[in-house]
Amino acid sequence: MRRITQQTKMAAPMIGVEVGKFVHIKSRFNSENELVSEEPYPRSGHCCATDGINLFAFGGYHPEYCKKTKRKGHIVIRRHEVFREMWCFNLAKETWHEVSMAGDVPHETASMSMLLSGHTLLLFGGTCYPWGQTSNADVICFNLKEKRWSALTCEGQQPPGKYGHAMSLQHNRLFLFGGCRQVSEEDFLFDADLHSLDLRNLTWSLLSNMEDQNDAEAPSRVMYRHGLAWHENKLYIIGNSWKELYSMSIYQSEVHVYDLETNSWGKERTLPCPQNGHPNRRQYHSCVQWKNVNIVLYRLMFAFEEVYICGGLYNMVIFGDLWKLELPSLQWSLLPTQMPVPTFFHSAAITSTKCMYVFGGTTSPGDGKRTNNVFRIWLALPPLTDIALRKVLSLLPDRSKESIASLQDLGIPKNIMDRLKHVE
């Protein structure tokens, strides 16, 4: 981390980009002090994914929000309704646009999981208010080119509807672990089931059933609002169960690991940050994985991957710190930065160029105040094209469509201009 800090001090004055530090992306206004674009309402429990050009945010919840109607100046108040909107945040222009949608839009859109595969968003699970009465049990796709929702017809050992679970996508296999579902009027089940969906033939497999997990660690494996990371042939559970949250002497000193070759569970010890130990206890944090870091050493190629968790809540304390866990070494590092506003129940996504975005969440444990803040942090030096494009955009009077269109007259290449387009 020291190396990144030194690069930041050297490079920031020259390129105007701060590496290794959270930046709060503020709302943009035109010359008449009007918002350049509409923005999503504050929310929590939503999902985010990015293709490196746009950040997609779907679903979420606010206990009470004001909604404009088609009648000018007319506003209605919605209470305890989940959001069924798809929003697109252009990473270069830093403006929002609500995406038009066709097909059957999902109804259970709080605490689901969503991943991006090519031009398709894959969504599973989720619930709506009252929590748990209904939960989605289908894999629902949103085609970003056609802007249409459709459900996959899957076979095999399908998971039940649930929410608060985690997903990971590797080599045409979708892994799904943990989560919560309502089993009676008053009872909720937090499970430790691990499912896998082969996207080539749309067949589900139950890799590990909670009822058949008889090892000593099985009771502590049930998870909710956790993360799921993948490296080589192992799945890593990032986060702790309710039992571990209050019983572990050192939080995140060990992580649950599932070996896909031996089809068995185990625990692996993590290495503490030399200066700061392990992360503080927390729940409702975000978790993203940066993949495909290949290093050639002595003619051998080694793959190193990184997992980042930030924010969270514990005992009425909201966190704003950012931690990195290296795979497969399991080395923890605390990054020298803080979220501008400590937040939990938010969502995060990371680009292939190692820029992480955080959107929304809750900023007060008492009254549950929601936010629509967008934070950005570069975790490595940006590519030169990103630096140059950011500089050009900073010279525009605003980020309106007219101003953006004028760039084409200046000879900006088409592939760069394409990065300034929302999915509409």
Backbone torsions as a table, in degrees:
resi	resn	phi	psi	omega
1	MET	NA	-29.6	178.9
2	ARG	-61.0	-36.8	-179.8
3	ARG	-63.4	-42.4	179.3
4	ILE	-63.7	-40.2	179.5
5	THR	-61.8	-41.7	178.9
6	GLN	-65.2	-39.4	177.9
7	GLN	-62.8	-38.2	-179.4
8	THR	-61.7	-46.0	-178.6
9	LYS	-63.4	-34.3	-178.6
10	MET	-79.8	-40.5	-169.4
11	ALA	-91.3	-30.3	-172.7
12	ALA	-56.3	-45.2	-179.5
13	PRO	-62.9	-26.5	-176.2
14	MET	-83.8	-40.8	-172.4
15	ILE	-105.7	-10.1	179.4
16	GLY	71.6	21.1	178.1
17	VAL	-123.6	126.3	178.7
18	GLU	-94.0	119.3	-179.2
19	VAL	-93.4	136.5	177.8
20	GLY	79.4	16.5	-179.4
21	LYS	-137.9	133.8	176.7
22	PHE	-66.8	139.3	175.8
23	VAL	-123.8	132.7	176.5
24	HIS	-87.4	115.0	179.9
25	ILE	-84.1	110.9	-174.8
26	LYS	-84.0	161.2	175.7
27	SER	-60.8	146.4	-177.8
28	ARG	-106.6	138.0	-178.4
29	PHE	-122.7	149.9	177.4
30	ASN	-86.3	-172.7	-176.4
31	SER	-63.9	-20.5	178.9
32	GLU	-97.7	16.5	177.9
33	ASN	61.6	34.4	175.2
34	GLU	-108.9	147.1	177.7
35	LEU	-58.5	132.2	178.8
36	VAL	-64.1	-33.7	179.8
37	SER	-149.3	158.1	173.9
38	GLU	-66.1	160.4	-179.5
39	GLU	-129.4	152.3	177.1
40	PRO	-67.4	148.7	179.0
41	TYR	-68.8	149.2	176.1
42	PRO	-52.5	143.3	-173.8
43	ARG	-161.3	165.2	171.5
44	SER	-139.5	166.8	178.2
45	GLY	72.9	15.2	179.9
46	HIS	-90.3	-177.0	177.9
47	CYS	-129.1	147.9	176.4
48	CYS	-130.4	150.1	173.3
49	ALA	-151.4	155.7	-179.2
50	THR	-139.5	146.9	173.5
51	ASP	-105.7	9.7	-178.8
52	GLY	90.0	-11.9	176.6
53	ILE	-111.0	-43.9	178.9
54	ASN	-129.0	153.3	170.5
55	LEU	-104.6	126.4	-178.6
56	PHE	-105.4	128.7	179.1
57	ALA	-123.7	128.3	-177.4
58	PHE	-132.7	141.4	172.0
59	GLY	74.8	-157.5	-178.9
60	GLY	110.1	-175.9	-172.3
61	TYR	-148.8	143.8	168.1
62	HIS	-140.9	130.6	-175.0
63	PRO	-62.8	-24.3	179.8
64	GLU	-156.4	118.4	-179.7
65	TYR	-139.3	153.6	-178.3
66	CYS	-95.5	129.6	-177.1
67	LYS	-122.0	128.2	177.6
68	LYS	-74.7	144.5	175.7
69	THR	-107.0	178.4	-179.7
70	LYS	-68.6	-23.4	175.6
71	ARG	-72.2	128.0	-176.0
72	LYS	-58.9	126.1	176.8
73	GLY	78.1	0.9	-177.8
74	HIS	-94.2	130.3	-177.5
75	ILE	-129.2	136.6	174.3
76	VAL	-115.8	151.1	-180.0
77	ILE	-102.8	123.7	178.8
78	ARG	-103.2	133.5	179.8
79	ARG	-120.6	133.6	175.7
80	HIS	55.0	40.8	174.0
81	GLU	-114.3	138.9	175.9
82	VAL	-81.6	153.8	178.1
83	PHE	-79.6	138.3	176.4
84	ARG	-120.7	41.8	-176.7
85	GLU	-112.2	150.8	170.3
86	MET	-113.1	122.3	178.3
87	TRP	-113.3	146.2	-178.3
88	CYS	-122.7	121.4	179.0
89	PHE	-109.3	112.6	179.5
90	ASN	-74.1	122.6	-173.0
91	LEU	-69.3	-27.9	180.0
92	ALA	-82.7	-50.3	-179.0
93	LYS	-76.0	-24.3	-178.8
94	GLU	60.2	45.6	176.1
95	THR	-131.2	154.5	-179.1
96	TRP	-97.3	156.4	171.6
97	HIS	-152.4	133.2	177.1
98	GLU	-80.7	130.3	-175.7
99	VAL	-84.8	132.0	173.1
100	SER	-73.1	143.2	-174.3
101	MET	-132.4	144.6	173.9
102	ALA	-121.6	167.6	-178.9
103	GLY	87.4	-172.1	-178.4
104	ASP	-86.2	103.7	-179.8
105	VAL	-71.6	132.5	-179.4
106	PRO	-56.4	146.6	179.2
107	HIS	-95.2	-36.1	-178.2
108	GLU	-91.2	93.9	-168.2
109	THR	-123.2	32.4	172.8
110	ALA	-124.2	135.0	178.5
111	SER	58.9	34.7	171.0
112	MET	-90.0	-179.1	173.8
113	SER	-121.0	145.9	-177.4
114	MET	-144.2	133.1	178.1
115	LEU	-130.4	156.5	178.0
116	LEU	-105.5	128.1	175.5
117	SER	-127.9	105.2	-176.3
118	GLY	64.7	-119.7	178.1
119	HIS	-103.4	21.0	-176.0
120	THR	-126.8	132.0	171.8
121	LEU	-90.6	127.7	178.9
122	LEU	-105.5	126.0	-176.4
123	LEU	-125.7	138.1	173.9
124	PHE	-139.2	147.2	174.4
125	GLY	75.7	-163.7	-177.9
126	GLY	109.4	159.4	179.5
127	THR	-143.0	178.7	174.9
128	CYS	-141.7	174.2	-176.4
129	TYR	-81.2	135.8	-2.5
130	PRO	-68.5	138.2	-170.9
131	TRP	-59.3	128.8	173.4
132	GLY	90.4	-14.5	-179.5
133	GLN	-62.4	-36.3	171.8
134	THR	-133.0	143.0	177.8
135	SER	-140.6	143.5	-178.8
136	ASN	-77.2	131.7	179.5
137	ALA	-115.3	12.4	-178.9
138	ASP	-110.0	154.1	166.8
139	VAL	-87.6	115.6	-175.8
140	ILE	-112.5	133.2	-174.9
141	CYS	-110.6	144.4	171.2
142	PHE	-122.2	112.6	179.5
143	ASN	-80.6	116.0	-174.6
144	LEU	-70.7	-21.9	177.3
145	LYS	-81.2	-44.4	-179.8
146	GLU	-87.6	-16.2	-177.9
147	LYS	55.1	49.9	-176.1
148	ARG	-134.2	138.7	175.2
149	TRP	-89.5	143.2	173.6
150	SER	-156.7	148.8	-180.0
151	ALA	-97.0	140.1	176.0
152	LEU	-79.7	142.5	175.1
153	THR	-95.0	102.8	-173.9
154	CYS	-107.5	158.7	177.5
155	GLU	-124.5	-179.1	175.5
156	GLY	89.9	-156.0	-176.3
157	GLN	-85.4	80.5	-173.2
158	GLN	-76.4	141.9	177.4
159	PRO	-73.2	153.0	176.2
160	PRO	-74.6	165.2	174.4
161	GLY	-62.2	138.3	-177.9
162	LYS	-158.1	177.8	176.4
163	TYR	-150.5	162.1	-177.8
164	GLY	76.0	14.2	178.7
165	HIS	-85.7	-176.0	177.0
166	ALA	-134.8	151.9	-179.8
167	MET	-133.1	155.5	173.8
168	SER	-145.5	144.0	-177.2
169	LEU	-120.4	120.9	-180.0
170	GLN	-145.5	128.8	173.1
171	HIS	49.6	52.3	177.7
172	ASN	63.6	18.5	175.7
173	ARG	-121.2	128.3	177.7
174	LEU	-101.1	118.4	179.2
175	PHE	-101.0	139.4	-177.0
176	LEU	-135.4	127.8	-176.1
177	PHE	-137.7	141.6	170.9
178	GLY	72.4	-162.8	178.1
179	GLY	112.4	-173.8	-173.4
180	CYS	-137.2	146.5	173.3
181	ARG	-149.0	152.2	179.1
182	GLN	-84.8	129.1	-177.3
183	VAL	-111.1	-14.0	173.5
184	SER	-155.1	-178.5	-176.6
185	GLU	-60.4	-30.5	-176.5
186	GLU	-118.7	-9.8	-172.2
187	ASP	-109.7	139.9	176.4
188	PHE	-122.8	141.4	-179.6
189	LEU	-110.1	122.1	171.8
190	PHE	-97.6	120.3	-171.3
191	ASP	-111.1	172.2	177.8
192	ALA	-128.1	29.8	178.6
193	ASP	-73.6	142.0	175.9
194	LEU	-120.4	117.5	178.6
195	HIS	-113.4	157.3	175.9
196	SER	-135.9	133.1	177.0
197	LEU	-113.6	120.1	174.9
198	ASP	-81.5	110.8	-175.4
199	LEU	-74.0	-9.5	178.5
200	ARG	-78.9	-35.3	179.2
201	ASN	-123.3	5.7	176.7
202	LEU	54.8	46.8	179.2
203	THR	-116.0	126.0	177.2
204	TRP	-84.2	145.0	172.1
205	SER	-130.7	138.3	174.6
206	LEU	-92.6	103.4	-176.5
207	LEU	-77.2	-36.0	-177.8
208	SER	-149.3	118.6	179.7
209	ASN	-94.4	130.1	-178.3
210	MET	-55.4	-37.4	-177.1
211	GLU	-67.7	-22.4	-178.6
212	ASP	-98.7	1.3	179.7
213	GLN	-86.6	101.6	-173.7
214	ASN	-104.8	5.4	-180.0
215	ASP	-73.2	167.3	-174.9
216	ALA	-63.4	-26.1	-176.4
217	GLU	-90.4	-4.3	-175.5
218	ALA	-56.4	-43.6	-179.1
219	PRO	-62.7	-23.3	-178.3
220	SER	-94.5	8.8	-174.1
221	ARG	-96.6	-10.3	179.2
222	VAL	-67.0	132.6	-169.9
223	MET	-131.3	154.9	176.7
224	TYR	-149.8	130.4	-179.8
225	ARG	56.1	48.2	-179.2
226	HIS	-108.3	-171.0	175.6
227	GLY	-122.0	158.8	179.1
228	LEU	-132.3	119.3	-179.0
229	ALA	-116.9	159.6	-175.8
230	TRP	-135.0	136.5	172.0
231	HIS	-149.0	125.0	-177.7
232	GLU	51.9	-111.4	-176.5
233	ASN	-114.1	28.9	-178.9
234	LYS	-130.2	144.9	173.1
235	LEU	-108.9	132.5	-178.0
236	TYR	-112.8	129.5	178.1
237	ILE	-91.6	116.5	-177.1
238	ILE	-103.0	107.5	-175.1
239	GLY	131.8	174.3	-177.7
240	ASN	-129.8	154.9	175.6
241	SER	-73.9	169.0	177.2
242	TRP	-56.9	-40.1	-178.4
243	LYS	-63.9	-47.6	-177.9
244	GLU	-69.0	-32.2	-177.2
245	LEU	-56.7	-36.0	-176.2
246	TYR	-104.6	-8.7	-174.8
247	SER	-112.4	-25.5	-178.0
248	MET	-67.1	134.2	179.3
249	SER	-68.7	-36.3	177.2
250	ILE	-129.0	116.3	-177.0
251	TYR	-64.9	134.8	177.7
252	GLN	60.9	24.5	174.3
253	SER	-75.2	-19.6	174.3
254	GLU	-138.5	153.0	176.0
255	VAL	-128.8	147.0	175.1
256	HIS	-74.9	136.8	-176.5
257	VAL	-133.0	134.0	175.0
258	TYR	-111.1	122.8	179.9
259	ASP	-90.0	115.9	-176.9
260	LEU	-74.4	-17.4	178.3
261	GLU	-82.1	-41.7	-178.3
262	THR	-96.7	-6.1	-176.8
263	ASN	51.3	52.8	-177.6
264	SER	-142.7	152.7	177.8
265	TRP	-93.6	153.1	174.2
266	GLY	-159.2	179.4	175.6
267	LYS	-126.7	138.6	177.9
268	GLU	-124.0	139.3	-177.4
269	ARG	-80.3	136.2	177.5
270	THR	-93.7	159.3	178.8
271	LEU	-99.1	130.6	-177.1
272	PRO	-73.5	153.8	170.9
273	CYS	-61.6	129.2	-175.7
274	PRO	-54.9	-34.4	-178.0
275	GLN	-96.4	-26.3	-169.0
276	ASN	-128.2	7.0	176.0
277	GLY	67.7	-135.8	-179.1
278	HIS	-104.5	163.4	176.5
279	PRO	-59.9	150.7	173.3
280	ASN	-66.0	154.8	176.5
281	ARG	-58.2	140.8	-179.5
282	ARG	-166.5	161.4	171.8
283	GLN	-137.7	164.1	177.6
284	TYR	63.5	33.2	174.8
285	HIS	-87.9	168.6	173.0
286	SER	-95.0	161.9	-179.4
287	CYS	-149.2	124.1	176.3
288	VAL	-131.1	154.0	178.7
289	GLN	-121.2	130.7	174.7
290	TRP	-101.2	123.3	-167.4
291	LYS	-110.2	168.0	169.0
292	ASN	61.6	54.7	173.8
293	VAL	-101.2	103.0	-175.2
294	ASN	-107.4	128.1	179.2
295	ILE	-123.3	130.5	178.5
296	VAL	-97.4	122.4	-178.9
297	LEU	-136.4	122.3	-178.4
298	TYR	52.7	45.8	177.0
299	ARG	66.9	9.1	176.7
300	LEU	-111.2	141.9	-179.8
301	MET	-100.8	127.3	178.3
302	PHE	-114.7	137.2	178.8
303	ALA	-103.4	121.0	177.1
304	PHE	-118.3	135.6	179.2
305	GLU	-127.7	160.1	-174.5
306	GLU	-131.6	138.3	176.7
307	VAL	-116.0	135.5	-179.6
308	TYR	-121.3	130.3	171.9
309	ILE	-120.1	143.2	177.6
310	CYS	-146.3	156.7	179.1
311	GLY	68.1	-163.6	179.5
312	GLY	121.2	177.6	-174.9
313	LEU	-141.4	141.6	172.3
314	TYR	-157.2	124.7	178.6
315	ASN	50.8	47.9	176.2
316	MET	69.5	8.4	176.5
317	VAL	-103.8	125.8	179.1
318	ILE	-98.9	134.7	-177.6
319	PHE	-100.0	152.5	176.6
320	GLY	-130.4	13.3	-176.2
321	ASP	-85.7	168.7	-178.0
322	LEU	-132.4	123.5	-178.5
323	TRP	-117.9	147.6	176.4
324	LYS	-118.3	134.6	173.4
325	LEU	-118.3	118.7	-179.5
326	GLU	-85.5	138.9	175.5
327	LEU	-116.9	135.1	10.4
328	PRO	-96.7	5.5	-175.1
329	SER	-69.0	-22.4	-177.4
330	LEU	60.4	39.3	176.9
331	GLN	-91.5	122.8	176.1
332	TRP	-86.4	142.5	174.2
333	SER	-141.3	133.0	173.5
334	LEU	-91.6	122.7	179.9
335	LEU	-82.9	142.7	-176.4
336	PRO	-78.8	65.3	178.6
337	THR	-154.1	164.3	177.6
338	GLN	-137.9	143.5	172.3
339	MET	-59.5	140.2	178.6
340	PRO	-55.0	-32.8	176.8
341	VAL	-134.7	115.7	177.0
342	PRO	-55.7	137.1	-169.4
343	THR	-147.2	150.5	170.2
344	PHE	-137.9	168.7	-174.2
345	PHE	56.1	33.7	177.3
346	HIS	-98.9	-172.9	177.0
347	SER	-139.1	149.1	-177.4
348	ALA	-137.5	158.0	176.0
349	ALA	-149.4	154.2	-177.2
350	ILE	-131.1	141.3	-179.9
351	THR	-87.0	166.8	177.7
352	SER	-66.8	-20.8	177.9
353	THR	-90.9	12.0	171.5
354	LYS	71.9	43.4	172.2
355	CYS	-114.8	121.8	-177.2
356	MET	-103.9	139.4	178.2
357	TYR	-120.4	140.2	177.3
358	VAL	-122.3	132.8	-179.0
359	PHE	-132.9	138.5	170.8
360	GLY	68.8	-161.5	178.5
361	GLY	114.0	-174.5	-179.4
362	THR	-111.7	136.3	-174.3
363	THR	-117.1	2.6	179.9
364	SER	-144.6	121.1	-178.0
365	PRO	-74.2	-20.9	-177.2
366	GLY	-78.4	-61.8	-177.0
367	ASP	-96.4	0.3	176.9
368	GLY	65.6	35.0	-178.4
369	LYS	-62.6	127.5	178.5
370	ARG	-95.5	161.9	-179.7
371	THR	-137.9	160.4	170.4
372	ASN	-119.0	29.5	177.9
373	ASN	-61.3	145.9	171.2
374	VAL	-120.7	122.5	176.7
375	PHE	-114.5	145.4	177.7
376	ARG	-127.8	143.4	172.4
377	ILE	-144.5	124.2	172.4
378	TRP	-82.9	125.1	179.7
379	LEU	-100.5	4.5	173.5
380	ALA	-156.8	166.9	177.7
381	LEU	-62.4	133.5	-179.2
382	PRO	-67.6	155.0	172.5
383	PRO	-61.7	154.8	-178.0
384	LEU	-61.2	-32.6	179.0
385	THR	-64.6	-37.7	177.6
386	ASP	-65.4	-41.3	179.9
387	ILE	-64.2	-45.9	-178.5
388	ALA	-64.9	-43.0	-179.6
389	LEU	-64.6	-39.7	178.8
390	ARG	-62.9	-38.3	179.5
391	LYS	-66.3	-44.4	179.8
392	VAL	-61.7	-45.0	-178.9
393	LEU	-64.8	-30.5	-180.0
394	SER	-67.8	-17.9	-179.5
395	LEU	-87.7	-9.9	179.4
396	LEU	-77.0	149.5	178.7
397	PRO	-66.5	-29.7	176.7
398	ASP	-160.2	-175.4	-179.0
399	ARG	-109.2	29.5	179.8
400	SER	-69.8	165.0	179.7
401	LYS	-60.5	-37.3	-179.5
402	GLU	-64.2	-43.7	-179.9
403	SER	-65.8	-41.9	179.5
404	ILE	-64.5	-41.2	-179.6
405	ALA	-61.8	-29.7	-178.8
406	SER	-66.8	-20.2	-179.3
407	LEU	-66.7	-29.7	-179.4
408	GLN	-64.2	-33.0	178.6
409	ASP	-68.8	-18.7	179.8
410	LEU	-87.5	-1.3	177.8
411	GLY	90.1	18.7	176.9
412	ILE	-65.3	128.7	-177.2
413	PRO	-58.6	151.9	-177.1
414	LYS	-60.8	-40.2	-178.2
415	ASN	-63.9	-27.5	176.0
416	ILE	-78.8	-40.7	178.1
417	MET	-62.1	-32.8	179.3
418	ASP	-64.7	-22.6	-179.9
419	ARG	-78.3	-5.6	-179.8
420	LEU	-101.4	13.6	-176.9
421	LYS	-105.6	132.7	169.8
422	HIS	-76.9	158.4	162.6
423	VAL	-82.8	113.6	-172.6
424	GLU	-100.3	NA	NA
